[in-house]
Amino acid sequence: MQNIDQENAFNFSPRFNAAFLYELYGGDVKTAVHIFTETYNQVNKELVLAAEYFKQGDTAALKKVYHKIKPLFGYVGLDDVQDMVQQFEDACLKALHATDIQYQYNTINETITGALENIKTETERLEAHINKRA
């Protein structure tokens, strides 16, 4: 881990892989805010596409959407969500029809919705930390 001014360091919530985030951002809270915000926006945008592909029954396109958003959860330290998205991708590969993965689709979207709330809250905490230091 890089040297971070401990007095001004941001303490990530336990939900996030703090050790990884400290290594990734090295105390650069503004970059973290940017990445968290972009992740939140991009995932929301991709979920709209995913819903359309699921409705159309296009499991190949659905898998591509989740493959695209999977690494975004890594950049915000949500490794468990990233792993769950991978499991959903695997289910998409095996499915003959979208109805075959209805339960997994609902489950992953509930997980992602919760993760997005965590990301939003953590972004607000990061921004408050920046404003406190300003």
N, C-alpha and C positions, 0 to 999 in steps of 0.2 A: 504494500500500500504506500502511496506517496505521502509525503509530509503534508498534513493538513492542520491548519491552525485549529486546535481542539476547542478553543473558546468560541470560535465562529463556525465550527463544523455543523453541518446539518445532520440530524439524527433521523434516518429513515425509519418509518414504521416497521414493526416486526413482520408485517405481511410481505415485505420486500426483502430480497437478498441484498442486505446492506453491504456486506463485504465486497460483493461483486460490483455494486454501484459505486462504492468508494474507489475501487480500483479503476472502474470505467471512467468516472467523471473527475476523480482526483480533487474533489472539493469544489469543482466548477458548477455551482448551483444554477447559474444562468443557462448553461448548456443542458443540465438536467431538466430544467423547466421546459426548454425548447423541445427536447426529445419526448418528455412525458406528454406535452400538449400535442405534438405531431402524432404520437402513437394513438392518443385518445381520438383525435379527428380521423385518422386513417382507418382505424379499426371500425369506427362507426360507419364510415363511408363504405367499407368493404362488406359490412354486415347487410347493408341494403342490397348489394349485388348478390350476396349469398342467399338471401330470402327469395330473390327472383329466380335464381338457379334451382333452388330447392323446389319452388312452386312448379317450375318447368320439368322437374325430374332429372336435371342434368347433373349427375353425380361427378362427372369428370370436371366440369367447370366449378362445381361446388368445392371439390378438393383443391383446385388451383387457388381459389380465394383464401381458403384456410391455410394453405401452404404459404401464401403471401403474407398473411398477418402473423403467422407463427413466430418469426424472429423478432417481431415488434415487442412481444411480451418479454423476450430476453433482454432487450435494451432498457426495460423498466424494472428488471429484477423479479419478474414473476415466472420463475422457472417451472413451477408446477402447472401453470396455465399453458405454458409453451409445450410441456409434455402431454397435456390433455388434448391440445390441438393436434399434436402428432398422432395420437390414438384415433382421433376423429378422421384424420386424413387416411389412416390405415383402413378404417371402417368404410370410407368412401370407395376405396379401391376394391373392396370385396363385395360391395353392394351391387345387385343387379338393377334395383329400382330405388328411388329416393325413399319410398315407403319402408324399405328394408332398414333404413337408418333413422327413422322418425324419432325414436327415443334418444339416440345418441345426438342427433341434431338439436333437439330441445335441451338436452343436458349441457352440451357444449355452449349453447347460446346463453343459458342461465349462468354458467360459469363465467363466460366472457362479460356478461352484463354486470356481474358482481365485480369482476376485475376492473372494468371501466369506471365503476364508482370509486374503487380504491385508487385508481390512477388519478381521477379528478380530485379526490380529497388530498392525495399526496402532492399534486401540482399546486393546490391552494396553499398547503403547508410550505412548500418550497418558495412560492411567491411571497408569503408572509415573512419567511426567513430573510429573503433578499431585502424586503422593505424595512425590516427591523435593523438590518446592517447599514442601510442607506442613511 
